[in-house]
Amino acid sequence: MTGPTCPRWPPTTTPTTATCWATTPWPPPCPRVPEGPHRYVVVMTVGYRTDAVALRQLLGRRYAYLGVMGSAAKVAELRRALLAAGFSADEVAHLRGPIGVPINSRTPEEIAVSVAAELIAVRNASPAT
């Protein structure tokens, strides 16, 4: 969502400021995603290949959180592909996935709550807050 009430990448005024959920056209504008200790990035595209494109642009940058939506098998394959593409084991280790807290989510709404809970847990555990 973008527009007058939700600019694409608004400035963060406090560590707890929620910025914006944005959908973007392809290819992903990942180089423009601002870095920082209060930035939380979730990659969720139409599939494995497009997730990999976005992750190759984001890995190695500094975020409080970088996660990818998907099954354990998909995330394991993404990790293997990123290592094969030359990313270090340390860079790949910072990628979180599958994302969300384990609440046996069954619906999109439950998955959203699970992911939001993980983001809150990371934020609350962070010394940067």
C-alpha positions as CSV (number, residue, x, y, z in Angstrom):
1,M,0.0,0.0,0.0
2,T,1.4,3.3,-1.0
3,G,-0.1,6.8,-1.2
4,P,-0.5,10.0,0.8
5,T,-1.1,8.1,4.1
6,C,1.6,5.5,3.6
7,P,4.7,6.7,1.8
8,R,6.8,3.9,0.3
9,W,9.8,4.3,2.7
10,P,8.9,6.8,5.5
11,P,11.5,7.9,8.0
12,T,11.6,6.1,11.3
13,T,11.2,8.6,14.2
14,T,11.3,6.0,17.0
15,P,12.3,2.4,17.3
16,T,8.7,1.3,17.7
17,T,7.3,3.3,14.8
18,A,5.5,1.0,12.3
19,T,6.3,2.3,8.9
20,C,4.4,0.7,6.1
21,W,3.4,-2.5,4.3
22,A,4.3,-1.9,0.7
23,T,3.6,-3.9,-2.4
24,T,6.0,-3.2,-5.2
25,P,6.2,-4.0,-8.9
26,W,8.7,-6.5,-10.3
27,P,11.7,-6.4,-10.1
28,P,11.9,-5.7,-6.4
29,P,13.4,-2.4,-5.4
30,C,15.5,-4.1,-2.7
31,P,18.5,-1.8,-3.0
32,R,16.3,1.1,-1.9
33,V,15.1,-0.7,1.3
34,P,16.8,1.4,4.0
35,E,19.2,-0.4,6.3
36,G,19.3,0.2,10.1
37,P,19.0,-1.3,13.5
38,H,15.3,-0.6,13.5
39,R,14.4,-2.0,10.1
40,Y,12.5,-5.3,9.8
41,V,12.3,-6.9,6.4
42,V,10.1,-9.8,5.4
43,V,10.5,-11.3,1.9
44,M,7.3,-12.8,0.6
45,T,7.0,-13.0,-3.2
46,V,5.2,-15.3,-5.6
47,G,7.7,-18.1,-5.3
48,Y,11.2,-19.5,-4.7
49,R,12.9,-17.9,-7.6
50,T,11.6,-14.4,-7.0
51,D,12.4,-14.8,-3.2
52,A,16.0,-15.7,-4.2
53,V,16.3,-12.6,-6.4
54,A,15.1,-10.3,-3.5
55,L,17.3,-12.1,-1.0
56,R,20.4,-11.7,-3.1
57,Q,19.9,-8.0,-3.0
58,L,19.2,-7.9,0.7
59,L,21.7,-10.3,2.3
60,G,24.8,-8.7,3.7
61,R,22.9,-5.5,4.5
62,R,22.2,-4.4,8.1
63,Y,18.7,-5.0,9.3
64,A,17.3,-5.8,12.8
65,Y,15.4,-8.7,11.0
66,L,15.5,-10.3,7.6
67,G,13.2,-13.2,7.1
68,V,11.6,-15.2,4.3
69,M,8.1,-16.7,4.2
70,G,8.0,-20.4,3.3
71,S,8.3,-23.9,4.3
72,A,11.4,-25.4,6.0
73,A,12.2,-27.2,2.8
74,K,11.9,-24.0,0.7
75,V,14.1,-22.0,3.2
76,A,16.7,-24.8,3.2
77,E,16.9,-24.7,-0.6
78,L,17.1,-20.9,-0.6
79,R,20.0,-21.1,1.9
80,R,21.8,-23.7,-0.3
81,A,21.3,-21.5,-3.4
82,L,22.6,-18.4,-1.6
83,L,25.7,-20.2,-0.4
84,A,26.3,-21.5,-3.9
85,A,25.9,-17.9,-5.2
86,G,28.9,-16.9,-3.0
87,F,27.2,-15.5,0.2
88,S,29.1,-16.4,3.3
89,A,27.7,-18.9,5.9
90,D,27.6,-16.0,8.3
91,E,25.4,-13.8,6.0
92,V,23.1,-16.8,5.3
93,A,22.8,-17.5,9.0
94,H,21.3,-14.1,9.5
95,L,18.3,-15.0,7.3
96,R,15.4,-16.1,9.4
97,G,13.0,-18.7,8.1
98,P,10.6,-20.2,8.2
99,I,9.3,-17.1,9.9
100,G,6.7,-16.9,12.6
101,V,6.3,-18.3,16.1
102,P,5.0,-21.9,16.2
103,I,1.3,-21.6,16.9
104,N,0.1,-24.2,14.4
105,S,-1.2,-21.5,12.1
106,R,-3.8,-22.7,9.6
107,T,-5.2,-19.5,8.1
108,P,-3.6,-16.4,6.5
109,E,-4.7,-14.4,9.5
110,E,-3.1,-16.8,11.9
111,I,0.1,-16.8,9.9
112,A,0.1,-13.0,10.0
113,V,-0.3,-13.0,13.8
114,S,2.5,-15.6,14.0
115,V,4.9,-13.4,11.9
116,A,3.9,-10.2,13.8
117,A,4.6,-12.0,17.1
118,E,8.1,-13.0,15.9
119,L,8.9,-9.4,14.8
120,I,7.7,-8.1,18.2
121,A,9.8,-10.8,20.0
122,V,12.9,-9.8,18.1
123,R,12.3,-6.1,18.7
124,N,11.7,-6.6,22.4
125,A,14.8,-8.7,22.8
126,S,17.0,-6.3,20.8
127,P,19.5,-4.1,22.7
128,A,19.0,-1.5,20.0
129,T,15.5,-0.6,21.3
